Amino acid sequence: MDHEPLRRGVAEFVGTFTLIFVGAGSILTIAKALAPALTSAQALDVYGGLTLVGVALAHGLAIAVMASAVGHISGAHFNPAVTLGFLITRRIAPSLAAVYWSMQFAGAAAAAALLRWFYPEATRRITHLGAPGLSSGVTVWQGLVIEMVLTFFLVWVIFATAADPGGSFKAIAGLAIGLTVTMGVLMGGPMTGAALNPARAFGPELLSRHWSDAWVWYAGPFIGGALAALVYDTLYLRTQRPLLPVGPPDSGVAEPRPGDTSVS
């Protein structure tokens, strides 16, 4: 019996569980602390000021830590949109992608179930268990584009740091990916909740039964992630001409100099 898909799938489950448990949990913790001053209409304002930085760091650190921990096992997708990018560029078998998707959504649901148990009903109600949402004045189309663009950045960084064999930054790939999530939440958190990840939306939505405009957090990340994967794969991973390296051979650095990105 081949246990490899199971081993990889469990790593995806744990990583996705961590993202939802820590990321959505940070929103619930802040909301609980501010509960006396919060109303339903103010739920998304939890992202204001220093609380936005805290929520962004919680998401980014969760990804950075788990990507560094299990990236060598599963590639540390933790995101169905990332897995789709690898699938359409033929970097993962369809059967393994199905395992990844099932484990990612299962991990998200399990984490949300625990959060539902931990926090009082009032806190869960005003935050929808940490589910992403559109703030006042943001249309569904604006939200869709924000999620597309931010997920594009995320998958682009993943391909550049973790998938590209010519990259020089594999040792810090987890940090780079986590920081990309952090900057995404800093920009998009007050606008859309900055899920950048269908699983990040799915767990809290399922357990809070809050599906308002839910398609935004599935269509946006899937489209943005697929586009980033296709563009990076086409431009940089399918080329037959190697990039010129920087420094002497024993430096181990293979970063191209500006102007030396192709051989003529």
Backbone torsions as a table, in degrees:
resi	resn	phi	psi	omega
1	MET	NA	134.0	-179.4
2	ASP	-86.8	112.9	-179.2
3	HIS	-93.2	-1.1	-176.3
4	GLU	-59.7	-47.8	177.8
5	PRO	-59.2	-37.2	179.1
6	LEU	-66.0	-44.0	-179.9
7	ARG	-61.0	-43.7	178.6
8	ARG	-69.2	-40.3	-179.8
9	GLY	-62.2	-39.6	178.4
10	VAL	-63.8	-39.2	176.9
11	ALA	-61.6	-39.7	177.3
12	GLU	-66.6	-39.1	177.8
13	PHE	-60.6	-49.5	-177.1
14	VAL	-64.3	-43.0	-179.6
15	GLY	-64.6	-43.6	179.4
16	THR	-68.6	-40.5	176.0
17	PHE	-55.5	-44.9	-178.8
18	THR	-61.9	-43.3	-179.8
19	LEU	-59.5	-47.9	-177.4
20	ILE	-72.0	-43.0	-177.1
21	PHE	-62.3	-44.5	-178.4
22	VAL	-83.5	-44.3	-176.8
23	GLY	-67.4	-58.5	178.0
24	ALA	-65.9	-35.4	179.1
25	GLY	-61.3	-35.0	178.5
26	SER	-64.1	-37.0	177.5
27	ILE	-65.6	-43.4	179.7
28	LEU	-65.8	-39.5	179.5
29	THR	-63.8	-44.2	178.1
30	ILE	-64.7	-43.2	179.5
31	ALA	-62.3	-38.7	178.9
32	LYS	-64.6	-40.8	179.5
33	ALA	-66.4	-33.7	-177.9
34	LEU	-96.1	5.2	-172.0
35	ALA	-48.5	-42.9	-179.2
36	PRO	-60.2	-25.1	-176.8
37	ALA	-102.8	-1.2	-175.0
38	LEU	-98.6	147.9	168.8
39	THR	-127.1	170.2	179.5
40	SER	-57.7	-39.2	-177.8
41	ALA	-69.0	-18.0	-177.7
42	GLN	-100.4	7.7	-172.4
43	ALA	-56.5	-46.0	-177.8
44	LEU	-71.7	-15.3	178.2
45	ASP	-71.6	-5.1	172.7
46	VAL	-56.2	-24.8	-178.8
47	TYR	-79.0	1.0	-176.3
48	GLY	-75.3	150.9	172.8
49	GLY	56.5	-136.8	-177.6
50	LEU	-65.8	-25.5	179.5
51	THR	-63.7	-33.6	176.9
52	LEU	-63.3	-43.4	178.7
53	VAL	-62.4	-42.2	179.7
54	GLY	-62.8	-44.6	179.4
55	VAL	-66.0	-41.4	179.4
56	ALA	-62.5	-44.2	179.9
57	LEU	-67.0	-36.2	178.7
58	ALA	-61.4	-45.4	178.0
59	HIS	-65.9	-47.3	-177.0
60	GLY	-65.6	-41.9	180.0
61	LEU	-67.2	-38.1	178.2
62	ALA	-59.4	-44.5	179.4
63	ILE	-69.7	-44.4	-177.9
64	ALA	-60.6	-44.8	-178.5
65	VAL	-66.4	-48.3	-175.9
66	MET	-73.2	-33.1	176.1
67	ALA	-65.4	-39.4	177.2
68	SER	-68.1	-32.9	-175.8
69	ALA	-76.0	-44.2	-172.5
70	VAL	-122.6	12.4	178.5
71	GLY	-58.7	-32.5	-179.6
72	HIS	-74.8	-12.0	-178.9
73	ILE	-94.7	-52.9	-173.8
74	SER	-117.8	-8.1	-172.4
75	GLY	90.5	-7.1	175.1
76	ALA	56.1	56.1	176.1
77	HIS	-72.0	-59.0	-179.5
78	PHE	55.8	20.6	-170.5
79	ASN	-160.3	117.5	179.7
80	PRO	-58.2	-28.8	178.7
81	ALA	-69.8	-35.1	176.1
82	VAL	-67.2	-44.2	178.7
83	THR	-61.4	-38.8	176.8
84	LEU	-61.8	-41.6	178.2
85	GLY	-59.8	-41.1	178.2
86	PHE	-70.8	-32.7	-179.5
87	LEU	-69.2	-47.4	-176.0
88	ILE	-73.3	-16.3	174.3
89	THR	-98.5	10.8	176.3
90	ARG	59.8	40.8	177.9
91	ARG	-108.2	5.3	174.7
92	ILE	-152.2	140.5	-179.9
93	ALA	-71.1	144.7	179.6
94	PRO	-54.4	-38.9	-179.4
95	SER	-65.3	-38.9	178.9
96	LEU	-72.3	-36.2	176.5
97	ALA	-60.2	-39.3	178.0
98	ALA	-63.0	-39.4	176.7
99	VAL	-63.5	-45.4	179.8
100	TYR	-59.3	-48.5	-178.5
101	TRP	-60.0	-46.0	-178.3
102	SER	-63.2	-40.6	-179.3
103	MET	-72.9	-35.0	177.3
104	GLN	-64.7	-47.8	179.6
105	PHE	-67.9	-36.0	178.2
106	ALA	-66.7	-42.3	177.7
107	GLY	-61.8	-40.2	178.7
108	ALA	-64.8	-42.3	179.9
109	ALA	-66.9	-40.2	-179.7
110	ALA	-64.3	-43.0	179.2
111	ALA	-64.2	-43.3	179.4
112	ALA	-64.3	-34.6	178.3
113	ALA	-63.9	-41.2	177.7
114	LEU	-66.6	-41.4	178.4
115	LEU	-62.2	-38.4	178.1
116	ARG	-61.9	-34.4	179.6
117	TRP	-75.4	-35.5	-173.6
118	PHE	-75.9	-36.3	-168.6
119	TYR	-103.4	148.5	-179.7
120	PRO	-66.4	158.3	-174.8
121	GLU	-59.5	-37.9	-178.8
122	ALA	-62.7	-41.3	178.7
123	THR	-67.5	-41.8	179.2
124	ARG	-63.6	-36.4	-175.8
125	ARG	-68.8	-45.4	-175.1
126	ILE	-74.7	-19.8	-179.7
127	THR	-108.9	-3.9	-173.5
128	HIS	51.7	39.3	177.1
129	LEU	63.2	27.6	179.2
130	GLY	84.9	10.6	178.6
131	ALA	-67.1	144.9	177.9
132	PRO	-68.5	155.5	179.1
133	GLY	-155.5	158.8	178.4
134	LEU	-84.8	130.7	178.2
135	SER	-77.2	167.4	-179.0
136	SER	-59.7	130.9	178.8
137	GLY	91.5	-7.1	178.2
138	VAL	-98.8	119.0	-179.7
139	THR	-79.5	166.0	179.5
140	VAL	-63.5	-32.6	-179.0
141	TRP	-73.6	-37.4	174.5
142	GLN	-65.0	-42.8	177.7
143	GLY	-61.5	-40.4	178.7
144	LEU	-60.0	-46.1	-177.9
145	VAL	-67.8	-39.3	178.0
146	ILE	-60.7	-46.0	179.4
147	GLU	-65.8	-36.6	177.4
148	MET	-62.4	-50.0	-175.2
149	VAL	-65.4	-46.3	-177.8
150	LEU	-66.6	-36.1	177.3
151	THR	-71.6	-33.7	173.7
152	PHE	-55.9	-48.5	178.8
153	PHE	-57.2	-45.4	-176.2
154	LEU	-62.1	-50.3	-177.6
155	VAL	-69.3	-34.6	175.7
156	TRP	-58.8	-46.6	-179.8
157	VAL	-65.7	-39.5	178.9
158	ILE	-62.2	-44.8	179.3
159	PHE	-66.5	-38.7	-177.0
160	ALA	-71.4	-34.5	-174.7
161	THR	-99.0	-29.4	-173.5
162	ALA	-113.4	-30.9	-175.8
163	ALA	-96.1	-28.2	-176.7
164	ASP	-77.5	114.3	-179.2
165	PRO	-66.9	-16.9	179.0
166	GLY	-92.0	-1.1	-179.8
167	GLY	-70.5	153.8	-178.1
168	SER	-109.4	10.8	-171.3
169	PHE	-120.5	24.6	-177.1
170	LYS	-61.5	-31.5	-178.4
171	ALA	-65.8	-23.9	-179.7
172	ILE	-117.4	21.5	-178.4
173	ALA	-58.8	-43.1	-179.6
174	GLY	-59.6	-43.0	178.6
175	LEU	-64.6	-44.1	-179.9
176	ALA	-61.9	-42.8	-179.9
177	ILE	-66.5	-44.2	178.8
178	GLY	-62.0	-40.3	178.6
179	LEU	-67.2	-31.7	176.7
180	THR	-65.7	-41.1	175.5
181	VAL	-62.6	-42.1	179.9
182	THR	-60.4	-47.6	-179.2
183	MET	-67.2	-30.7	176.9
184	GLY	-64.7	-42.6	179.2
185	VAL	-68.9	-37.5	179.0
186	LEU	-60.6	-38.1	179.8
187	MET	-84.1	-50.0	-170.4
188	GLY	-94.1	-12.9	-178.2
189	GLY	-53.1	-50.6	-179.7
190	PRO	-71.1	-12.3	-177.1
191	MET	-96.9	-50.7	-174.2
192	THR	-128.4	-4.9	-170.8
193	GLY	89.9	-13.3	175.2
194	ALA	49.0	60.9	176.7
195	ALA	-70.7	-48.6	-178.4
196	LEU	57.0	18.2	-167.6
197	ASN	-166.2	113.8	179.5
198	PRO	-57.4	-33.9	179.3
199	ALA	-68.8	-36.3	178.3
200	ARG	-61.7	-34.3	177.2
201	ALA	-79.7	-40.1	-170.8
202	PHE	-62.2	-48.5	-176.3
203	GLY	-56.4	-58.7	178.6
204	PRO	-62.1	-36.9	178.7
205	GLU	-63.3	-42.9	-178.5
206	LEU	-64.6	-46.7	-175.4
207	LEU	-78.6	-22.0	176.7
208	SER	-98.4	-7.1	-178.0
209	ARG	56.0	40.8	179.7
210	HIS	-114.6	105.2	-174.9
211	TRP	-118.5	21.7	-178.2
212	SER	-62.3	121.8	179.8
213	ASP	53.8	31.4	-173.0
214	ALA	-58.8	-31.0	-176.0
215	TRP	-59.1	-25.2	-179.2
216	VAL	-58.3	-40.0	-174.4
217	TRP	-88.3	6.9	172.0
218	TYR	-112.2	-50.9	-179.7
219	ALA	-65.0	-44.8	-177.4
220	GLY	-59.6	-56.8	179.2
221	PRO	-62.4	-39.0	-179.7
222	PHE	-64.7	-42.5	-180.0
223	ILE	-68.1	-48.7	-178.9
224	GLY	-63.2	-41.5	179.5
225	GLY	-66.4	-42.9	179.6
226	ALA	-64.1	-41.4	-179.9
227	LEU	-63.9	-45.6	179.5
228	ALA	-61.3	-43.7	-179.6
229	ALA	-62.5	-45.0	-178.0
230	LEU	-66.2	-42.8	-178.3
231	VAL	-66.6	-47.3	-178.6
232	TYR	-65.2	-42.9	-179.2
233	ASP	-63.0	-42.0	-178.0
234	THR	-69.1	-42.6	-174.7
235	LEU	-80.3	-35.1	-168.5
236	TYR	-121.9	-22.6	-176.3
237	LEU	-103.1	-16.3	179.0
238	ARG	-102.2	-3.1	-178.0
239	THR	-65.8	144.8	178.2
240	GLN	-92.7	-6.4	-176.4
241	ARG	-106.7	117.3	-177.3
242	PRO	-69.8	152.9	175.9
243	LEU	-77.0	146.9	177.2
244	LEU	-75.2	132.2	-178.6
245	PRO	-81.1	163.9	176.4
246	VAL	-104.0	140.1	172.6
247	GLY	80.8	176.1	179.5
248	PRO	-69.1	158.8	-177.5
249	PRO	-56.6	-33.4	-176.5
250	ASP	-80.2	-0.6	179.7
251	SER	-75.5	-25.4	-178.5
252	GLY	74.9	6.3	-178.9
253	VAL	-96.9	127.2	-178.9
254	ALA	-122.8	29.4	179.6
255	GLU	-82.3	127.8	-179.6
256	PRO	-70.7	141.7	173.4
257	ARG	-73.9	151.6	171.6
258	PRO	-55.0	129.7	-178.3
259	GLY	89.9	-11.8	179.9
260	ASP	-112.2	28.3	-174.6
261	THR	-81.1	-1.4	175.9
262	SER	-152.6	158.0	178.1
263	VAL	-101.5	123.4	-179.7
264	SER	-98.1	NA	NA
